[in-house]
Amino acid sequence: MDKIKLFLTDVDGCLTDGGMYYGASGEEMKRFCVYDGMGMVLLRKAGIKCGILTSETTEIVARRAKKLQLDYLYMGVGSEVRRGAMTKLQTCVSICKELKIDLDEVCYIGDDINDIDLLEAVAKAGGIAACPANARPQIKAIPGILQLTQRGGEGVVRELIDKIIA
């Protein structure tokens, strides 16, 4: 795990519990685990670039990424091209080209079907493809995926980061 140069994560179901919370005025809210955030701070201090890839486009995620001073934030990316946006896999490949690294130097954690292509590519290349304990069955079935013990939003990202740093 010492060859990882880029750490990427999905948001809903990984950094959050996947629930959607709405306030009385209709504002959307998300609960983030502080342990996950500190883990990304530790990765960045270790020289590993960190980022978020999410199909959603929300101010909440932008604020979280800014607070953590992440290197990359890509919102509106998914498993298929839509409205001119890239897929998560295309986005990751683009970042890899920028950093002059290969997919075997990437760690990606995802939990749902919009993460399959990227998780499969990273696993096949020899990088780290991981998922929370409560990931969808299709994700858990990916050959070579690292199934973690924590659930999304409950420190699963930190669990993975601790394995990378150890």
Salt bridges, closest charged atoms under 4 A:
ASP10 OD1 - LYS88 NZ 3.02
ASP12 OD1 - LYS30 NZ 2.75
GLU28 OE2 - LYS30 NZ 3.24
GLU59 OE2 - ARG63 NE 3.60
ASP71 OD2 - ARG44 NE 3.38
GLU105 OE2 - LYS5 NZ 3.31
ASP115 OD1 - LYS88 NZ 2.66
ASP162 OD1 - ARG158 NE 3.00
